[in-house]
Amino acid sequence: MAATVIRYILMSIFGLVGLVLIVIIMLQEGKSAGLGTIGGMADTYWEKNRSRSAEGKLEKITRFAAIAFFVLAFALAFNF
């Protein structure tokens, strides 16, 4: 009985993390360093301080959500 409740809670969290991951990925900007690196514009002030910007924070949240998603997927798959 308790294992079933825990499994439903994990499945709910798994679904929410999946939705959060989708939304955060859709909010991010595309990587547009293609032609900028040819002209030598790769090391700009923006690139060096990217972790302090909103885009950098979205990348950190995406990384955390992806790790949580895979951990929950393995936990649900192997019935922990």
N, C-alpha and C positions, 0 to 999 in steps of 0.2 A: 504494500500500500504506500509506504513512504517513498520507496524507490520510484513508483509511478508518478508521484507528485513532483519529486525532484526532476524527473525526466521531462515532465511538462513545463516546469519552470525553465530548465535549460533550453528546451525547444523554443519557448517564448523569447528568451534572451537572444538565442541564435537568430531568430527572425528579425528582432529589433536591430541587432548589430548588422545584419545583412542590409536592412533598409538604410541605416545610418551610413554604411559604407557606400551604397549607391548614391545617396544624396551628396556626400562629401566629394566623391570622385567627379560628379557632375558639376560641382561648384569650382573645381580647380581649373586653372588656365592651362592651355597647351604649352608644350615645351617648344619655344621658338628660337632656339639657339643655333639653328641650322646655318644660316648665312652670316650670323653675327660672329661666329668663330672663325670664318674665313677672313673677315676684315680685322680681326684682332680685338673684337669688342667683347670677348668672353669674360674677362675679369673686370666687370664694372662694379660700381659701388653697390648696386642693387643685388648682384649675385653674391657678393661677399657678406652682406647683411640680410640675406634671404630668410634665415631662421627667425629673425625678429619680426618679420612682416606677417600679414594675414595669410599669405600663400604658404609661408614656411610653417605656420601653425596648422594649416589644413593638411600639409604633408605629414606632420607628426601625428595628427589625429588619424589620418588614413593608415599610417603604419601601425598604430596601436589597434585600430579596429580590425585590420587585416589579420594581425596576430591573434586577437581574441576570436575572430571568426574561425580560423583554422583550429585553434585549441578546442573550441566548442564543437566543431565538426568531428574532430577525433574523439572527444569525450562521448558524443552521441553515437558515433559509429561503433565504438568498442564497449559501450554500456558501462562506463565508469560510474 
